[in-house]
Amino acid sequence: MNFEPLKNCKYAVIGNPIAHSKSPQMQNAGFEYYGMGSIYGKILVENEELADFVEYARKNLSGFNITVPYKQDIIPFVDEMSEVAELSGSVNTIRIENGRFIATSTDGVGLAAALQVHFHKEVKGLKVIFAGAGGAAQAAAWYFACNGAESIFVANRSLAKAEHLADSLKKAFPELKTGVCELADTEKMTDFVRRSDVLIQATSVGLKDDDGTAFDLKCLEGAENLCVYDLIYKETQLLKYCHSGGIECANGSDMLLYQGAASFEFWTNKKAPVEAMRKGLEGK
Ligand code: NAP
């Protein structure tokens, strides 16, 4: 494995693919703000190379981010986990102390910060519906459950995955209200939407320019008090519909920013310079 790209780095993001990642420009803006230089790199790790990377990291890095597809695969190498990482079975940030891996997931806290900034919504008491039940939805749903959300509905293409998530949440938090449906079940979707403050679009539908939406937009009709947050970073069909219909909405770029800010603080114990990191992310 070639660790050359990490030669001067103390931090990095790993994944496969990784070329598209904007984390280095965001994190380096944060490190530069504190005069620490440009010390965050990115590295493509193939499946069979994860153990080699781990060995390298233990000796040479101070921390790293983990993205698709390694958020679960990294767990056997971890020495200590935060509650939310343990419960969700997902890790996106590791701090290295004397070769030991201390792990957490900042996806949920990043999403919570974005909901606060855009919609002035607190997680405590929040009623939320997730469209999608993949890794991002799972990490966020566990963070919301751990931090006092009132209800979490999960709609997914494959019902079994939604059921597994909702059942596990309910088992850990018996007072939490839960419900599940298929994304194609417009009647049930409509019911859940009406009983929610926020809909989180957490499927990968919308990533491609010619994508439609993961569910029938009819279920949003009359949902005047609903806010819609799409984890995808761009103007999806869902967001276009919300904008044209006067539904409060935002895309996923601030979740990326705030999860990065939380990782920065987890590593450095310094307040993340969020505006500098935002400029870094935007390439300014
Ligand atoms: P993932 O684990 O692969 O999950 C993908 C989800 O999309 C699953 O619920 C899957 O349903 C659903 N899906 C895929 N194709 C579909 C289709 N044609 N129709 C309906 N549902 C479909 O991915 P992830 O890591 O959770 O990421 C989900 C999205 O969030 C991605 O777009 C990613 O870019 C975005 N994301 C954004 C941030 C941020 O910081 N803003 C952070 C993480 C992720 P099944 O279970 O039925 O397959």
Residues whose N, C-alpha, C, O or C-beta is under 5 A from the ligand:
A	BS01	NAP	G132 A133 G134 G135 A136 A137 N156 R157 S158 K161 A202 T203 S204 V205 A214 L231 I232 G252 S253 M255 L256
